[in-house]
């Protein structure tokens, strides 16, 4: 079960999107010739119903206050790891997805990355980079500390969600 209180504290502000943007600007980014897609070949821009139909259990849906943003929360087992998944929609179109694996062994990390990152993108992801950008401004960002977090988002749409972003 996802800790809804923790999630609400972390995700219900513009700061969370700004943090993602800041993390991206610090990353070692490489260009990607193929469009970046997410788990199960879903793409950024897919509508809410297309994404929600892929999950067998009822998700938790959060509507951000004073906003056209809707967030779908799912806990999913991926490669025997409990994974908190977030799918963020603006005007019912997916613009940000993240997979939070928490603490995983180094041996499992590459296996999990390979499971989330589509095969066509895996071939282009270099070991010394932790992000890629395609021709549609879609970004894949891998954060590896004591945890593993894989995020996929559209740079232009993410910036639109940050109030007063210059």
C-alpha positions as CSV (number, residue, x, y, z in Angstrom):
1,X,0.0,0.0,0.0
2,X,1.3,3.4,-0.9
3,X,1.7,5.9,1.9
4,X,-0.8,8.4,0.7
5,X,0.2,11.0,3.4
6,X,3.8,10.8,2.4
7,X,2.9,11.0,-1.3
8,X,0.6,14.0,-0.8
9,X,3.4,15.8,1.0
10,X,5.9,15.1,-1.8
11,X,3.8,15.4,-4.9
12,X,1.2,18.0,-4.3
13,X,3.3,21.0,-5.0
14,X,5.1,22.7,-7.9
15,X,8.4,22.0,-6.0
16,X,8.2,18.3,-6.8
17,X,8.2,19.1,-10.6
18,X,11.0,21.7,-10.1
19,X,13.1,19.1,-8.2
20,X,12.7,16.7,-11.2
21,X,13.8,19.4,-13.6
22,X,16.8,20.3,-11.4
23,X,17.8,16.6,-11.2
24,X,17.6,16.4,-15.0
25,X,19.8,19.5,-15.5
26,X,22.5,18.0,-13.3
27,X,22.5,14.7,-15.1
28,X,24.7,13.4,-17.9
29,X,22.3,13.4,-20.8
30,X,22.7,11.7,-24.2
31,X,20.5,12.2,-27.2
32,X,18.3,9.2,-28.2
33,X,17.3,8.6,-31.8
34,X,14.2,6.5,-30.9
35,X,11.1,7.8,-29.1
36,X,11.3,7.1,-25.4
37,X,8.4,4.9,-24.2
38,X,7.5,3.5,-20.8
39,X,6.8,0.1,-19.4
40,X,4.4,-2.0,-21.6
41,X,5.1,0.2,-24.6
42,X,2.9,3.0,-23.3
43,X,3.9,6.5,-24.5
44,X,3.9,9.9,-23.0
45,X,0.7,11.6,-24.3
46,X,-1.4,8.4,-23.9
47,X,-4.7,9.3,-22.3
48,X,-5.8,8.4,-18.8
49,X,-8.2,5.6,-19.8
50,X,-5.4,3.8,-21.8
51,X,-3.1,3.8,-18.9
52,X,-5.6,2.8,-16.2
53,X,-6.9,-0.1,-18.3
54,X,-3.4,-1.8,-18.1
55,X,-3.7,-2.4,-14.3
56,X,-5.8,-5.2,-12.8
57,X,-6.3,-3.7,-9.4
58,X,-8.0,-0.4,-8.5
59,X,-5.5,2.4,-8.4
60,X,-5.6,5.4,-6.1
61,X,-6.3,8.6,-8.0
62,X,-5.3,12.0,-6.7
63,X,-6.6,15.3,-8.2
64,X,-4.3,18.2,-7.5
65,X,-6.1,21.1,-6.1
66,X,-6.5,24.2,-8.3
67,X,-5.0,22.3,-11.2
68,X,-5.9,20.2,-14.3
69,X,-3.4,17.5,-13.1
70,X,-4.5,14.0,-12.1
71,X,-2.1,11.5,-10.6
72,X,-2.6,7.7,-10.7
73,X,-0.8,5.7,-8.0
74,X,-0.2,2.0,-8.3
75,X,1.8,-0.4,-6.3
76,X,3.1,-3.1,-8.6
77,X,5.4,-6.1,-8.3
78,X,8.2,-5.7,-11.0
79,X,10.9,-8.4,-11.0
80,X,10.0,-9.4,-7.4
81,X,10.4,-5.8,-6.2
82,X,7.5,-3.8,-4.7
83,X,7.4,-0.7,-6.8
84,X,5.4,2.5,-6.3
85,X,4.4,3.8,-9.7
86,X,3.1,7.3,-10.4
87,X,1.5,8.4,-13.6
88,X,0.8,12.2,-13.9
89,X,-1.7,13.5,-16.4
90,X,-2.4,17.0,-17.5
91,X,-5.6,17.5,-19.4
92,X,-6.0,13.6,-19.3
93,X,-2.6,13.2,-21.2
94,X,0.3,11.4,-19.6
95,X,3.3,13.7,-19.2
96,X,5.3,12.1,-16.3
97,X,5.7,8.5,-15.1
98,X,8.0,7.3,-12.3
99,X,8.9,4.0,-10.9
100,X,10.3,4.0,-7.3
101,X,12.0,0.8,-6.4
102,X,13.4,1.9,-3.0
103,X,16.4,0.0,-1.8
104,X,17.5,-2.7,-4.3
105,X,20.7,-4.7,-4.6
106,X,23.2,-3.6,-7.3
107,X,22.7,-6.9,-9.0
108,X,19.0,-6.2,-9.5
109,X,19.4,-2.6,-10.7
110,X,20.3,-3.4,-14.3
111,X,17.6,-6.0,-14.5
112,X,15.0,-3.5,-13.2
113,X,16.2,-0.7,-15.6
114,X,16.0,-3.2,-18.5
115,X,12.4,-4.1,-17.5
116,X,11.2,-0.4,-17.5
117,X,13.3,1.0,-20.3
118,X,12.1,-0.2,-23.6
119,X,14.4,-2.5,-25.6
120,X,14.9,0.1,-28.3
121,X,16.0,2.7,-25.8
122,X,18.3,0.2,-23.8
123,X,20.6,-0.1,-26.8
124,X,21.3,3.7,-26.7
125,X,21.6,4.1,-23.0
126,X,25.3,4.2,-22.1
127,X,26.6,3.1,-18.8
128,X,28.1,6.5,-18.0
129,X,24.9,8.4,-18.5
130,X,21.8,8.6,-16.4
131,X,19.5,10.3,-18.7
132,X,18.4,10.4,-22.4
133,X,16.4,12.9,-24.4
134,X,14.6,12.1,-27.7
135,X,13.5,14.3,-30.6
136,X,10.1,14.9,-28.9
137,X,11.6,16.3,-25.7
138,X,10.8,13.1,-23.8
139,X,13.3,12.4,-21.1
140,X,14.4,9.2,-19.4
141,X,16.1,9.9,-16.0
142,X,17.6,7.2,-13.8
143,X,18.4,8.2,-10.2
144,X,20.6,5.7,-8.3
145,X,21.6,6.3,-4.7
146,X,20.6,4.0,-2.0
147,X,17.4,3.6,-4.0
148,X,16.5,3.2,-7.7
149,X,14.0,5.6,-9.3
150,X,13.3,5.7,-13.1
151,X,11.3,8.6,-14.4
152,X,10.1,9.4,-17.9
153,X,8.6,12.8,-18.7
154,X,8.1,15.4,-21.4
155,X,10.3,18.4,-20.7
156,X,7.9,21.0,-22.2
157,X,4.8,19.6,-20.4
158,X,6.7,19.4,-17.1
159,X,7.7,23.1,-17.4
160,X,4.1,24.0,-18.0
161,X,3.2,22.5,-14.6
162,X,5.6,24.7,-12.7
163,X,4.0,28.0,-11.9
164,X,6.1,31.1,-12.8
165,X,8.7,28.9,-14.6
166,X,10.7,31.3,-16.8
